[in-house]
Amino acid sequence: MGARINFVFKTNLDEPYLVLYSHWGETEWRKDLAQALDFARPRWTDDSYCLRIIIDQLTKDGRDSETGFGLFLAKQNELDFLDYPVVIDIQAQWVQDEGNKHSWNSFIEYQQEMLEYHNPIPVEINDYVGN
């Protein structure tokens, strides 16, 4: 069955939208998208480069595979059939998931905080011996 995720990229007010489909990305999409957005930060104001960098980063682990990812165009009324759509607005610089909108900066910051919280720096036992 997979863990599907659909990244819906809005590049302007007109349709259609570019959709990146991932067959296995649902469990790690937040971390992956935050890293991709952060990597694209130098080009946030250049829509075409920003979009290319984000997609490149999201698909980097499957570049040489014929499966795993796909791209297609969809209109707003066609998004309802998607398993798990996440909207990324390139011009307004926000992410919408499950009805919530987040600025790119706040999305990245929150994901970094969550990563640090769940993966604290390991402390060596030797740090406490003899002190």
Secondary structure, 3 states (H helix, E strand, C coil): CCCCEEEEEECCCCCCEEEEEECCCCCCHHHHHHHHHHHCHHHCCCHHHHHHHHHHHHCHHHCCCCCCEEEEEECHHHHHHCCCEEEEECCCCEEEECCEEEEHHHHHHHHHHHHHHHCCCCCCHHHCCCC
